[in-house]
């Protein structure tokens, strides 16, 4: 098992110590359990590129296909 060192705000440290004392679990075990639960959330399983995540939106807007191909499309931009 690998070791991870992290900085915690005092309030999180107090909460972590309190839970560890009440539950009889080590602080490491509590953090591992919390990370496991966090990473198992269904909404985090939607990984992929931006295009994968927005595929239903791609092509839904009409307009020039490539603004860079015609400099007149950029006239006045940033003014």
N, C-alpha and C positions, 0 to 999 in steps of 0.2 A: 504494500500500500504506500502511496506517495504522501509526502507531507506538504501542507499548504499553510502559509503564514498570512494572516490578514489583519487589517486594522479595523477595529470596531468603535463606533461612538460609545460613550460611557453608558448610555441608556440601554443599548443592545447588549453590552457586556453584563449589566445588572440583570436584565431579563434572562439571558442565557444562563448565568450562574444560578438564578432562582429556579429555573426549570430543571437544571441539572440536579440541584439539591433535592427538589420535590420528587423528581422521577427516579432518582438513583442512577441515571445514565450519565456518561461522561459528556463533556461539552462537545467533544469530537463526534460522538455518536448522534447527538442532537443536530449538529450542523450537517452531518452526512444524511440524516433522515430528511431534514428540511430541503436540502439540495435535490435529493432523490424525488421528493414530492413535487418540487418546483419544475424539474425537468420532465416529469411524467404528465404534466398538464396537457390536455388535448390541444389547446390553442398554440402551444409551443411546438407541436409536431408539424406545423405548417412551414417547414423549412424549404428553402429553394432560392432561386434568384429572384430579383425584383420582377422580372418578366413572368416567372412561374406564379408568383403571388398575385400579379395584376393581369393575368392572361385574359380574363373576361372583359377587361377594359381596353386592351390593345385593339386599335383599329376602330374604336367606337366614336372617334371625333373626325369630322371631315375637315379637310384643309390640305395645304401642300404637303407632300410626303416628306420633303427634306428642306427645311428652312435655309440650310446652309448653301443650297444649290442656287439660290437666287437672292443676291444681296439686297434687293428692294424690299424683301420681307422683313429685313432688320432695320430699315430706315426709322429713325426716331427712337430706337431702343436705348434705354438708359438715360434719356434726357429728362 
